[in-house]
Amino acid sequence: MEFEAENFMYCPGEQGPFLDFGGELAVGSPVLIPKMGWCLVVEIDYKNIIEAPIKEYKIFRIKNLLFINVLLIVLAFFIGVIFDRKYKINLK
């Protein structure tokens, strides 16, 4: 069976956010298959679009902030050791 682009047209109906069969908000788009008389609906849950990237971004930021803080603490320690050896002051 060959794919024929002229067989695919848009279905009349909703595009964009709508409630799916489970009652959750989803985003999708219908496509009409005229030879079969079917309408194919492609959808994805809205929370997968919005919440998942935000959660991943928050985890990414926390990991980066922890890494940068540890790196700065180690760097400050070694700078302190270098300055302590170079500018040793006898307080006795």
Biopython code that builds the backbone (N, CA, C, O; Angstrom):
import numpy as np
from Bio.PDB.StructureBuilder import StructureBuilder

atoms = [
    (1, "MET", "N", (0.849, -1.192, 0.000)),
    (1, "MET", "CA", (0.000, 0.000, 0.000)),
    (1, "MET", "C", (0.883, 1.240, 0.000)),
    (1, "MET", "O", (1.743, 1.395, 0.867)),
    (2, "GLU", "N", (0.677, 2.097, -0.946)),
    (2, "GLU", "CA", (1.468, 3.319, -1.050)),
    (2, "GLU", "C", (0.801, 4.440, -0.279)),
    (2, "GLU", "O", (-0.420, 4.491, -0.129)),
    (3, "PHE", "N", (1.639, 5.329, 0.199)),
    (3, "PHE", "CA", (1.125, 6.504, 0.898)),
    (3, "PHE", "C", (0.760, 7.564, -0.135)),
    (3, "PHE", "O", (1.605, 7.974, -0.930)),
    (4, "GLU", "N", (-0.468, 7.996, -0.128)),
    (4, "GLU", "CA", (-0.925, 9.028, -1.052)),
    (4, "GLU", "C", (-1.363, 10.236, -0.237)),
    (4, "GLU", "O", (-2.326, 10.169, 0.527)),
    (5, "ALA", "N", (-0.654, 11.326, -0.407)),
    (5, "ALA", "CA", (-0.902, 12.523, 0.402)),
    (5, "ALA", "C", (-2.302, 13.087, 0.174)),
    (5, "ALA", "O", (-2.875, 13.683, 1.086)),
    (6, "GLU", "N", (-2.865, 12.911, -1.024)),
    (6, "GLU", "CA", (-4.187, 13.495, -1.290)),
    (6, "GLU", "C", (-5.293, 12.759, -0.543)),
    (6, "GLU", "O", (-6.413, 13.263, -0.453)),
    (7, "ASN", "N", (-5.001, 11.578, -0.006)),
    (7, "ASN", "CA", (-6.003, 10.842, 0.751)),
    (7, "ASN", "C", (-6.175, 11.389, 2.178)),
    (7, "ASN", "O", (-7.144, 11.052, 2.858)),
    (8, "PHE", "N", (-5.256, 12.213, 2.617)),
    (8, "PHE", "CA", (-5.289, 12.713, 3.988)),
    (8, "PHE", "C", (-5.690, 14.178, 3.992)),
    (8, "PHE", "O", (-5.038, 15.016, 3.368)),
    (9, "MET", "N", (-6.760, 14.474, 4.694)),
    (9, "MET", "CA", (-7.246, 15.847, 4.861)),
    (9, "MET", "C", (-7.567, 16.028, 6.333)),
    (9, "MET", "O", (-7.632, 15.061, 7.092)),
    (10, "TYR", "N", (-7.765, 17.262, 6.720)),
    (10, "TYR", "CA", (-8.090, 17.511, 8.125)),
    (10, "TYR", "C", (-9.559, 17.206, 8.399)),
    (10, "TYR", "O", (-10.436, 17.518, 7.594)),
    (11, "CYS", "N", (-9.805, 16.596, 9.543)),
    (11, "CYS", "CA", (-11.171, 16.330, 9.990)),
    (11, "CYS", "C", (-11.782, 17.628, 10.498)),
    (11, "CYS", "O", (-11.085, 18.453, 11.090)),
    (12, "PRO", "N", (-13.047, 17.809, 10.277)),
    (12, "PRO", "CA", (-13.683, 18.919, 10.982)),
    (12, "PRO", "C", (-13.781, 18.536, 12.446)),
    (12, "PRO", "O", (-14.196, 17.423, 12.770)),
    (13, "GLY", "N", (-13.422, 19.405, 13.297)),
    (13, "GLY", "CA", (-13.486, 19.086, 14.726)),
    (13, "GLY", "C", (-12.458, 19.867, 15.506)),
    (13, "GLY", "O", (-11.838, 20.807, 15.008)),
    (14, "GLU", "N", (-12.298, 19.448, 16.743)),
    (14, "GLU", "CA", (-11.432, 20.179, 17.648)),
    (14, "GLU", "C", (-9.966, 19.951, 17.331)),
    (14, "GLU", "O", (-9.541, 18.842, 17.009)),
    (15, "GLN", "N", (-9.217, 21.016, 17.430)),
    (15, "GLN", "CA", (-7.766, 20.953, 17.403)),
    (15, "GLN", "C", (-7.298, 21.759, 18.590)),
    (15, "GLN", "O", (-7.908, 22.766, 18.948)),
    (16, "GLY", "N", (-6.223, 21.318, 19.195)),
    (16, "GLY", "CA", (-5.726, 22.031, 20.367)),
    (16, "GLY", "C", (-6.172, 21.356, 21.642)),
    (16, "GLY", "O", (-6.495, 20.168, 21.631)),
    (17, "PRO", "N", (-6.197, 22.094, 22.753)),
    (17, "PRO", "CA", (-6.550, 21.479, 24.046)),
    (17, "PRO", "C", (-8.002, 21.016, 24.105)),
    (17, "PRO", "O", (-8.910, 21.738, 23.694)),
    (18, "PHE", "N", (-8.211, 19.808, 24.617)),
    (18, "PHE", "CA", (-9.551, 19.257, 24.812)),
    (18, "PHE", "C", (-9.469, 18.196, 25.898)),
    (18, "PHE", "O", (-8.376, 17.812, 26.313)),
    (19, "LEU", "N", (-10.617, 17.723, 26.357)),
    (19, "LEU", "CA", (-10.648, 16.651, 27.355)),
    (19, "LEU", "C", (-10.650, 15.312, 26.630)),
    (19, "LEU", "O", (-11.462, 15.085, 25.733)),
    (20, "ASP", "N", (-9.734, 14.421, 27.024)),
    (20, "ASP", "CA", (-9.677, 13.110, 26.386)),
    (20, "ASP", "C", (-10.680, 12.157, 27.044)),
    (20, "ASP", "O", (-11.467, 12.572, 27.894)),
    (21, "PHE", "N", (-10.650, 10.887, 26.650)),
    (21, "PHE", "CA", (-11.639, 9.928, 27.155)),
    (21, "PHE", "C", (-11.526, 9.717, 28.659)),
    (21, "PHE", "O", (-12.496, 9.298, 29.292)),
    (22, "GLY", "N", (-10.361, 9.998, 29.248)),
    (22, "GLY", "CA", (-10.180, 9.851, 30.692)),
    (22, "GLY", "C", (-10.545, 11.099, 31.469)),
    (22, "GLY", "O", (-10.455, 11.116, 32.697)),
    (23, "GLY", "N", (-10.954, 12.136, 30.772)),
    (23, "GLY", "CA", (-11.337, 13.379, 31.417)),
    (23, "GLY", "C", (-10.171, 14.305, 31.718)),
    (23, "GLY", "O", (-10.341, 15.308, 32.411)),
    (24, "GLU", "N", (-8.974, 13.979, 31.200)),
    (24, "GLU", "CA", (-7.804, 14.817, 31.418)),
    (24, "GLU", "C", (-7.596, 15.724, 30.212)),
    (24, "GLU", "O", (-7.986, 15.396, 29.091)),
    (25, "LEU", "N", (-6.973, 16.869, 30.466)),
    (25, "LEU", "CA", (-6.700, 17.821, 29.405)),
    (25, "LEU", "C", (-5.628, 17.258, 28.477)),
    (25, "LEU", "O", (-4.581, 16.800, 28.934)),
    (26, "ALA", "N", (-5.891, 17.293, 27.184)),
    (26, "ALA", "CA", (-4.960, 16.765, 26.191)),
    (26, "ALA", "C", (-4.870, 17.742, 25.025)),
    (26, "ALA", "O", (-5.741, 18.590, 24.832)),
    (27, "VAL", "N", (-3.796, 17.601, 24.255)),
    (27, "VAL", "CA", (-3.604, 18.397, 23.051)),
    (27, "VAL", "C", (-3.498, 17.418, 21.898)),
    (27, "VAL", "O", (-2.773, 16.427, 21.989)),
    (28, "GLY", "N", (-4.217, 17.686, 20.810)),
    (28, "GLY", "CA", (-4.195, 16.756, 19.691)),
    (28, "GLY", "C", (-4.663, 17.390, 18.409)),
    (28, "GLY", "O", (-5.024, 18.565, 18.353)),
    (29, "SER", "N", (-4.645, 16.568, 17.382)),
    (29, "SER", "CA", (-5.076, 17.028, 16.068)),
    (29, "SER", "C", (-5.683, 15.847, 15.311)),
    (29, "SER", "O", (-5.072, 14.781, 15.243)),
    (30, "PRO", "N", (-6.868, 16.022, 14.747)),
    (30, "PRO", "CA", (-7.484, 14.946, 13.967)),
    (30, "PRO", "C", (-7.083, 15.009, 12.493)),
    (30, "PRO", "O", (-6.853, 16.088, 11.947)),
    (31, "VAL", "N", (-7.003, 13.840, 11.859)),
    (31, "VAL", "CA", (-6.714, 13.751, 10.422)),
    (31, "VAL", "C", (-7.724, 12.796, 9.805)),
    (31, "VAL", "O", (-7.934, 11.701, 10.325)),
    (32, "LEU", "N", (-8.347, 13.193, 8.711)),
    (32, "LEU", "CA", (-9.347, 12.382, 8.026)),
    (32, "LEU", "C", (-8.675, 11.457, 7.019)),
    (32, "LEU", "O", (-7.805, 11.882, 6.259)),
    (33, "ILE", "N", (-9.085, 10.181, 7.019)),
    (33, "ILE", "CA", (-8.637, 9.213, 6.018)),
    (33, "ILE", "C", (-9.875, 8.876, 5.185)),
    (33, "ILE", "O", (-10.646, 7.992, 5.559)),
    (34, "PRO", "N", (-10.076, 9.575, 4.052)),
    (34, "PRO", "CA", (-11.334, 9.479, 3.319)),
    (34, "PRO", "C", (-11.630, 8.093, 2.735)),
    (34, "PRO", "O", (-12.788, 7.676, 2.742)),
    (35, "LYS", "N", (-10.636, 7.373, 2.236)),
    (35, "LYS", "CA", (-10.896, 6.065, 1.618)),
    (35, "LYS", "C", (-11.478, 5.078, 2.624)),
    (35, "LYS", "O", (-12.249, 4.188, 2.265)),
    (36, "MET", "N", (-11.100, 5.249, 3.884)),
    (36, "MET", "CA", (-11.589, 4.338, 4.916)),
    (36, "MET", "C", (-12.751, 4.945, 5.688)),
    (36, "MET", "O", (-13.463, 4.241, 6.403)),
    (37, "GLY", "N", (-12.944, 6.253, 5.544)),
    (37, "GLY", "CA", (-14.007, 6.927, 6.274)),
    (37, "GLY", "C", (-13.701, 7.065, 7.763)),
    (37, "GLY", "O", (-14.608, 7.152, 8.590)),
    (38, "TRP", "N", (-12.405, 7.084, 8.092)),
    (38, "TRP", "CA", (-11.993, 7.186, 9.482)),
    (38, "TRP", "C", (-11.368, 8.541, 9.754)),
    (38, "TRP", "O", (-10.891, 9.235, 8.856)),
    (39, "CYS", "N", (-11.390, 8.879, 11.008)),
    (39, "CYS", "CA", (-10.708, 10.088, 11.457)),
    (39, "CYS", "C", (-9.698, 9.651, 12.525)),
    (39, "CYS", "O", (-10.087, 9.115, 13.563)),
    (40, "LEU", "N", (-8.430, 9.874, 12.279)),
    (40, "LEU", "CA", (-7.361, 9.495, 13.199)),
    (40, "LEU", "C", (-7.028, 10.692, 14.082)),
    (40, "LEU", "O", (-6.735, 11.782, 13.592)),
    (41, "VAL", "N", (-7.079, 10.467, 15.388)),
    (41, "VAL", "CA", (-6.772, 11.541, 16.326)),
    (41, "VAL", "C", (-5.453, 11.228, 17.015)),
    (41, "VAL", "O", (-5.296, 10.175, 17.633)),
    (42, "VAL", "N", (-4.517, 12.143, 16.905)),
    (42, "VAL", "CA", (-3.232, 12.018, 17.573)),
    (42, "VAL", "C", (-3.266, 12.969, 18.751)),
    (42, "VAL", "O", (-3.560, 14.154, 18.593)),
    (43, "GLU", "N", (-2.959, 12.444, 19.951)),
    (43, "GLU", "CA", (-3.039, 13.296, 21.126)),
    (43, "GLU", "C", (-1.923, 12.972, 22.106)),
    (43, "GLU", "O", (-1.342, 11.888, 22.089)),
    (44, "ILE", "N", (-1.644, 13.949, 22.958)),
    (44, "ILE", "CA", (-0.694, 13.787, 24.050)),
    (44, "ILE", "C", (-1.269, 14.530, 25.244)),
    (44, "ILE", "O", (-1.886, 15.585, 25.094)),
    (45, "ASP", "N", (-1.061, 13.975, 26.427)),
    (45, "ASP", "CA", (-1.569, 14.629, 27.638)),
    (45, "ASP", "C", (-0.889, 15.977, 27.833)),
    (45, "ASP", "O", (0.310, 16.139, 27.601)),
    (46, "TYR", "N", (-1.692, 16.930, 28.265)),
    (46, "TYR", "CA", (-1.186, 18.287, 28.470)),
    (46, "TYR", "C", (-0.098, 18.310, 29.546)),
    (46, "TYR", "O", (0.859, 19.078, 29.444)),
    (47, "LYS", "N", (-0.245, 17.468, 30.581)),
    (47, "LYS", "CA", (0.746, 17.472, 31.662)),
    (47, "LYS", "C", (2.099, 16.950, 31.168)),
    (47, "LYS", "O", (3.133, 17.329, 31.717)),
    (48, "ASN", "N", (2.114, 16.102, 30.156)),
    (48, "ASN", "CA", (3.385, 15.644, 29.590)),
    (48, "ASN", "C", (4.094, 16.754, 28.836)),
    (48, "ASN", "O", (5.322, 16.758, 28.748)),
    (49, "ILE", "N", (3.343, 17.683, 28.299)),
    (49, "ILE", "CA", (3.933, 18.794, 27.569)),
    (49, "ILE", "C", (4.450, 19.861, 28.526)),
    (49, "ILE", "O", (5.538, 20.402, 28.330)),
    (50, "ILE", "N", (3.673, 20.160, 29.554)),
    (50, "ILE", "CA", (3.984, 21.272, 30.440)),
    (50, "ILE", "C", (4.785, 20.840, 31.665)),
    (50, "ILE", "O", (5.840, 21.414, 31.937)),
    (51, "GLU", "N", (4.308, 19.841, 32.408)),
    (51, "GLU", "CA", (4.907, 19.506, 33.695)),
    (51, "GLU", "C", (6.232, 18.756, 33.574)),
    (51, "GLU", "O", (7.150, 19.017, 34.351)),
    (52, "ALA", "N", (6.353, 17.844, 32.633)),
    (52, "ALA", "CA", (7.570, 17.035, 32.535)),
    (52, "ALA", "C", (8.809, 17.889, 32.250)),
    (52, "ALA", "O", (9.819, 17.724, 32.935)),
    (53, "PRO", "N", (8.771, 18.792, 31.270)),
    (53, "PRO", "CA", (9.960, 19.618, 31.036)),
    (53, "PRO", "C", (10.299, 20.519, 32.225)),
    (53, "PRO", "O", (11.474, 20.758, 32.504)),
    (54, "ILE", "N", (9.290, 21.013, 32.918)),
    (54, "ILE", "CA", (9.549, 21.881, 34.061)),
    (54, "ILE", "C", (10.214, 21.081, 35.171)),
    (54, "ILE", "O", (11.152, 21.569, 35.800)),
    (55, "LYS", "N", (9.747, 19.859, 35.424)),
    (55, "LYS", "CA", (10.350, 19.013, 36.452)),
    (55, "LYS", "C", (11.801, 18.686, 36.095)),
    (55, "LYS", "O", (12.683, 18.760, 36.951)),
    (56, "GLU", "N", (12.046, 18.329, 34.843)),
    (56, "GLU", "CA", (13.411, 18.036, 34.405)),
    (56, "GLU", "C", (14.302, 19.263, 34.532)),
    (56, "GLU", "O", (15.464, 19.151, 34.922)),
    (57, "TYR", "N", (13.765, 20.427, 34.205)),
    (57, "TYR", "CA", (14.535, 21.665, 34.299)),
    (57, "TYR", "C", (14.882, 21.984, 35.751)),
    (57, "TYR", "O", (15.996, 22.422, 36.038)),
    (58, "LYS", "N", (13.940, 21.769, 36.666)),
    (58, "LYS", "CA", (14.209, 22.017, 38.085)),
    (58, "LYS", "C", (15.306, 21.091, 38.594)),
    (58, "LYS", "O", (16.207, 21.536, 39.305)),
    (59, "ILE", "N", (15.243, 19.821, 38.242)),
    (59, "ILE", "CA", (16.278, 18.871, 38.657)),
    (59, "ILE", "C", (17.628, 19.273, 38.072)),
    (59, "ILE", "O", (18.646, 19.216, 38.762)),
    (60, "PHE", "N", (17.640, 19.677, 36.810)),
    (60, "PHE", "CA", (18.873, 20.124, 36.150)),
    (60, "PHE", "C", (19.466, 21.326, 36.872)),
    (60, "PHE", "O", (20.675, 21.374, 37.097)),
    (61, "ARG", "N", (18.627, 22.307, 37.241)),
    (61, "ARG", "CA", (19.114, 23.496, 37.940)),
    (61, "ARG", "C", (19.657, 23.164, 39.319)),
    (61, "ARG", "O", (20.686, 23.704, 39.725)),
    (62, "ILE", "N", (18.976, 22.276, 40.049)),
    (62, "ILE", "CA", (19.449, 21.901, 41.385)),
    (62, "ILE", "C", (20.806, 21.210, 41.293)),
    (62, "ILE", "O", (21.708, 21.509, 42.076)),
    (63, "LYS", "N", (20.957, 20.293, 40.348)),
    (63, "LYS", "CA", (22.242, 19.611, 40.181)),
    (63, "LYS", "C", (23.344, 20.598, 39.829)),
    (63, "LYS", "O", (24.446, 20.519, 40.372)),
    (64, "ASN", "N", (23.057, 21.529, 38.922)),
    (64, "ASN", "CA", (24.064, 22.512, 38.533)),
    (64, "ASN", "C", (24.432, 23.427, 39.691)),
    (64, "ASN", "O", (25.609, 23.724, 39.893)),
    (65, "LEU", "N", (23.439, 23.878, 40.455)),
    (65, "LEU", "CA", (23.734, 24.740, 41.597)),
    (65, "LEU", "C", (24.576, 24.019, 42.639)),
    (65, "LEU", "O", (25.503, 24.608, 43.194)),
    (66, "LEU", "N", (24.273, 22.761, 42.911)),
    (66, "LEU", "CA", (25.078, 21.992, 43.856)),
    (66, "LEU", "C", (26.508, 21.827, 43.346)),
    (66, "LEU", "O", (27.460, 21.988, 44.109)),
    (67, "PHE", "N", (26.661, 21.511, 42.075)),
    (67, "PHE", "CA", (27.988, 21.345, 41.493)),
    (67, "PHE", "C", (28.787, 22.649, 41.569)),
    (67, "PHE", "O", (29.959, 22.636, 41.944)),
    (68, "ILE", "N", (28.163, 23.759, 41.220)),
    (68, "ILE", "CA", (28.851, 25.052, 41.251)),
    (68, "ILE", "C", (29.232, 25.420, 42.681)),
    (68, "ILE", "O", (30.329, 25.929, 42.911)),
    (69, "ASN", "N", (28.345, 25.170, 43.649)),
    (69, "ASN", "CA", (28.663, 25.483, 45.044)),
    (69, "ASN", "C", (29.834, 24.653, 45.546)),
    (69, "ASN", "O", (30.736, 25.187, 46.193)),
    (70, "VAL", "N", (29.834, 23.354, 45.258)),
    (70, "VAL", "CA", (30.951, 22.502, 45.677)),
    (70, "VAL", "C", (32.240, 22.952, 45.005)),
    (70, "VAL", "O", (33.288, 23.004, 45.649)),
    (71, "LEU", "N", (32.175, 23.275, 43.733)),
    (71, "LEU", "CA", (33.350, 23.743, 43.002)),
    (71, "LEU", "C", (33.891, 25.036, 43.606)),
    (71, "LEU", "O", (35.104, 25.184, 43.756)),
    (72, "LEU", "N", (33.011, 25.975, 43.953)),
    (72, "LEU", "CA", (33.455, 27.231, 44.559)),
    (72, "LEU", "C", (34.057, 27.014, 45.943)),
    (72, "LEU", "O", (35.033, 27.678, 46.295)),
    (73, "ILE", "N", (33.503, 26.108, 46.727)),
    (73, "ILE", "CA", (34.062, 25.826, 48.054)),
    (73, "ILE", "C", (35.458, 25.219, 47.934)),
    (73, "ILE", "O", (36.369, 25.617, 48.661)),
    (74, "VAL", "N", (35.632, 24.270, 47.033)),
    (74, "VAL", "CA", (36.951, 23.657, 46.831)),
    (74, "VAL", "C", (37.941, 24.695, 46.317)),
    (74, "VAL", "O", (39.080, 24.743, 46.782)),
    (75, "LEU", "N", (37.528, 25.515, 45.377)),
    (75, "LEU", "CA", (38.389, 26.560, 44.836)),
    (75, "LEU", "C", (38.776, 27.560, 45.919)),
    (75, "LEU", "O", (39.937, 27.963, 45.996)),
    (76, "ALA", "N", (37.832, 27.964, 46.749)),
    (76, "ALA", "CA", (38.123, 28.904, 47.841)),
    (76, "ALA", "C", (39.096, 28.284, 48.844)),
    (76, "ALA", "O", (39.967, 28.978, 49.369)),
    (77, "PHE", "N", (38.958, 26.992, 49.113)),
    (77, "PHE", "CA", (39.883, 26.323, 50.028)),
    (77, "PHE", "C", (41.305, 26.372, 49.489)),
    (77, "PHE", "O", (42.234, 26.725, 50.215)),
    (78, "PHE", "N", (41.479, 26.018, 48.216)),
    (78, "PHE", "CA", (42.826, 25.997, 47.649)),
    (78, "PHE", "C", (43.412, 27.398, 47.503)),
    (78, "PHE", "O", (44.617, 27.581, 47.675)),
    (79, "ILE", "N", (42.592, 28.373, 47.195)),
    (79, "ILE", "CA", (43.085, 29.761, 47.156)),
    (79, "ILE", "C", (43.521, 30.190, 48.546)),
    (79, "ILE", "O", (44.539, 30.865, 48.699)),
    (80, "GLY", "N", (42.757, 29.804, 49.559)),
    (80, "GLY", "CA", (43.138, 30.117, 50.938)),
    (80, "GLY", "C", (44.458, 29.474, 51.330)),
    (80, "GLY", "O", (45.285, 30.106, 51.988)),
    (81, "VAL", "N", (44.664, 28.226, 50.936)),
    (81, "VAL", "CA", (45.925, 27.539, 51.242)),
    (81, "VAL", "C", (47.088, 28.234, 50.549)),
    (81, "VAL", "O", (48.145, 28.424, 51.153)),
    (82, "ILE", "N", (46.907, 28.612, 49.297)),
    (82, "ILE", "CA", (47.978, 29.285, 48.550)),
    (82, "ILE", "C", (48.331, 30.624, 49.198)),
    (82, "ILE", "O", (49.509, 30.926, 49.391)),
    (83, "PHE", "N", (47.322, 31.427, 49.535)),
    (83, "PHE", "CA", (47.589, 32.718, 50.165)),
    (83, "PHE", "C", (48.190, 32.543, 51.557)),
    (83, "PHE", "O", (49.016, 33.353, 51.977)),
    (84, "ASP", "N", (47.791, 31.508, 52.270)),
    (84, "ASP", "CA", (48.335, 31.262, 53.602)),
    (84, "ASP", "C", (49.823, 30.944, 53.531)),
    (84, "ASP", "O", (50.600, 31.411, 54.364)),
    (85, "ARG", "N", (50.218, 30.161, 52.553)),
    (85, "ARG", "CA", (51.642, 29.823, 52.401)),
    (85, "ARG", "C", (52.451, 31.023, 51.915)),
    (85, "ARG", "O", (53.598, 31.207, 52.322)),
    (86, "LYS", "N", (51.860, 31.830, 51.054)),
    (86, "LYS", "CA", (52.612, 32.942, 50.455)),
    (86, "LYS", "C", (52.753, 34.108, 51.444)),
    (86, "LYS", "O", (53.816, 34.725, 51.504)),
    (87, "TYR", "N", (51.733, 34.413, 52.200)),
    (87, "TYR", "CA", (51.742, 35.557, 53.096)),
    (87, "TYR", "C", (51.647, 35.109, 54.549)),
    (87, "TYR", "O", (50.806, 35.593, 55.306)),
    (88, "LYS", "N", (52.519, 34.179, 54.929)),
    (88, "LYS", "CA", (52.501, 33.654, 56.298)),
    (88, "LYS", "C", (52.913, 34.766, 57.268)),
    (88, "LYS", "O", (53.951, 35.401, 57.079)),
    (89, "ILE", "N", (52.121, 34.996, 58.279)),
    (89, "ILE", "CA", (52.389, 36.024, 59.288)),
    (89, "ILE", "C", (52.598, 35.320, 60.622)),
    (89, "ILE", "O", (51.760, 34.541, 61.077)),
    (90, "ASN", "N", (53.745, 35.620, 61.239)),
    (90, "ASN", "CA", (54.007, 35.089, 62.570)),
    (90, "ASN", "C", (53.423, 36.024, 63.606)),
    (90, "ASN", "O", (53.804, 37.193, 63.669)),
    (91, "LEU", "N", (52.522, 35.541, 64.401)),
    (91, "LEU", "CA", (51.885, 36.362, 65.398)),
    (91, "LEU", "C", (52.571, 36.242, 66.769)),
    (91, "LEU", "O", (52.087, 36.818, 67.743)),
    (92, "LYS", "N", (53.650, 35.529, 66.857)),
    (92, "LYS", "CA", (54.350, 35.359, 68.131)),
    (92, "LYS", "C", (55.276, 36.494, 68.439)),
    (92, "LYS", "O", (55.933, 36.490, 69.480)),
]
sb = StructureBuilder()
sb.init_structure("model")
sb.init_model(0)
sb.init_chain("A")
sb.init_seg("    ")
for serial, (resi, resn, name, xyz) in enumerate(atoms, 1):
    if name == "N":
        sb.init_residue(resn, " ", resi, " ")
    sb.init_atom(name, np.array(xyz, "f"), 0.0, 1.0, " ", f" {name:<3s}", serial, name[0])
structure = sb.get_structure()
